[in-house]
Amino acid sequence: MNYKITLDSDEVPKQWYNILADLPTPLPEPKNSEGKNQIADLQKAFTKAGLEQEFATDRYIKIPQEVRELYMQMGRPSPLYRATRLEKFLNTPAKIYYKREDTSPTGSHKLNSAIPQAYFAKKEGVERLTTETGAGQWGTALSLACNMLDIECTVYMVKVSFNQKPDRKNIMNIYNGNVFASPSENTEIGRQILKENPDHPGSLGVAISEAMEEALLNENVKYSLGSVLNHVMLHQTIIGQELKAQLEKAEEEPDVMIACAGGGSNLAGSLFPFIKDKIDGNSDTEFIAVEPSACPTLTEGSYDYDFGDVNGFTPMLKMFTLGHDFVAPSVHAGGLRYHGMSPIVSLLTKEGYISPRAVHQKDVFDAGITFARCEGIVPAPETTHAIRATIDEALKCKQTGEEKTIVMNFSGHGMLDLKGYASYFEGTMQNAK
Ligand SMILES: *Cc1c(COP(=O)(O)O)cnc(C)c1O
């Protein structure tokens, strides 16, 4: 039995795959809102390379050798595992595989984009990157990547999360990141908000504003985002390209592929290279995006132009959205509580290439605990969404007797997010909605 399918270091892909070259219909352009020029602000705030990749139409984009080396040094290619103990527990004829992005030193797929973003910034002479973080995974990955490339990193962490999760600040400090509870005294917007309400709990919208303000006011400071944008989806496609090589090695053709979706990056990364085959008419794999029913962007949102942040600092993007002022109930999967979705993932969902599914919080923790007890790995609260759908698909196969091959992206581990599990066992978990 092949429990673990690995690739050698030098099999790390040499190119990122850019699905903009293959979309069935063109991606709608970002727009300014009336009387504002947010596109100009973005151009000032982001690195040149980031912007170039955002609109690039080449099918493949070369990964600089230095970036490939860093991917290898951080343990890539990541292994693909077969979940035989879970299969047995479920008594399903289905085969279940999971791609292990939790094996990254920071515990999730986020480093796959943090490394190239820090690399291009360094190359352009940027001295410091600023960003926001909610749950903390992105701030952690960017802190490490910046330190490896010898630039500074400032992370604005939503104040409530900052206070609830002291270990997240701690780990970012270990990686040499500078972490501030947002709203902070560092920025004009932060000071203004604190003056009106010294006890403001902060929000992702405020944290984005603080991080962007610094980048707009300082020549050598740029702003960095960990999901949603096209260039982040692009960087993550190393996951799916590795996965393709691994499935070929295992002589498997996936029938169903599953990933959770917050801003869309781990889903895009793991599935886009396979969705290409479907667009080309060479595959009938089913692709499932899983989100919390407390933040049902793809299943209940509208496909419309909306801002990427609460305050309207970003241009308007055509995407599935619950409205930029939507405040998701505080479910434990902080990384899935975003009102919008990657415009590319949105388009592919609209066109029927991706089937979205919403699942309830208690049901995802049930699935996460089942997985941990069978396979030994404690999944991140976000990842449990993909596990829920994987188990449900495997149980369907038990009903029908079909021996489907189900492949799931395991986006991260939950060893720094154990609070959600605690509230599950204490019985204090809200089954939001
Ligand atoms: C950030 C995060 C997500 C959600 O973000 P995407 O951009 O949708 O991938 C999912 N899982 C983990 C472990 C994360 O850290």
Ligand as a Chemical Component Dictionary entry (heavy atoms), coordinates in Angstrom:
data_LIG
# 
_chem_comp.id                   LIG 
_chem_comp.type                 NON-POLYMER 
_chem_comp.pdbx_formal_charge   0 
_chem_comp.three_letter_code    LIG 
# 
loop_
_chem_comp_atom.comp_id 
_chem_comp_atom.atom_id 
_chem_comp_atom.alt_atom_id 
_chem_comp_atom.type_symbol 
_chem_comp_atom.charge 
_chem_comp_atom.model_Cartn_x 
_chem_comp_atom.model_Cartn_y 
_chem_comp_atom.model_Cartn_z 
_chem_comp_atom.pdbx_ordinal 
LIG C1 C1 C 0 -5.961 31.308 5.390 1  
LIG C2 C2 C 0 -6.372 29.893 5.448 2  
LIG C3 C3 C 0 -7.478 29.402 4.705 3  
LIG C4 C4 C 0 -8.385 30.275 3.895 4  
LIG O1 O1 O 0 -7.783 31.062 2.927 5  
LIG P1 P1 P 0 -7.839 30.713 1.367 6  
LIG O2 O2 O 0 -7.242 31.905 0.724 7  
LIG O3 O3 O 0 -9.277 30.504 0.995 8  
LIG O4 O4 O 0 -7.045 29.486 1.174 9  
LIG C5 C5 C 0 -7.757 28.041 4.767 10 
LIG N1 N1 N 0 -7.023 27.208 5.534 11 
LIG C6 C6 C 0 -5.973 27.638 6.268 12 
LIG C7 C7 C 0 -5.219 26.666 7.105 13 
LIG C8 C8 C 0 -5.614 28.999 6.253 14 
LIG O5 O5 O 0 -4.570 29.425 6.970 15 
# 
loop_
_chem_comp_bond.comp_id 
_chem_comp_bond.atom_id_1 
_chem_comp_bond.atom_id_2 
_chem_comp_bond.value_order 
_chem_comp_bond.pdbx_ordinal 
LIG C1 C2 SING 1  
LIG C2 C3 SING 2  
LIG C2 C8 DOUB 3  
LIG C3 C4 SING 4  
LIG C3 C5 DOUB 5  
LIG C4 O1 SING 6  
LIG O1 P1 SING 7  
LIG P1 O2 DOUB 8  
LIG P1 O3 SING 9  
LIG P1 O4 SING 10 
LIG C5 N1 SING 11 
LIG N1 C6 DOUB 12 
LIG C6 C7 SING 13 
LIG C6 C8 SING 14 
LIG C8 O5 SING 15 
# 
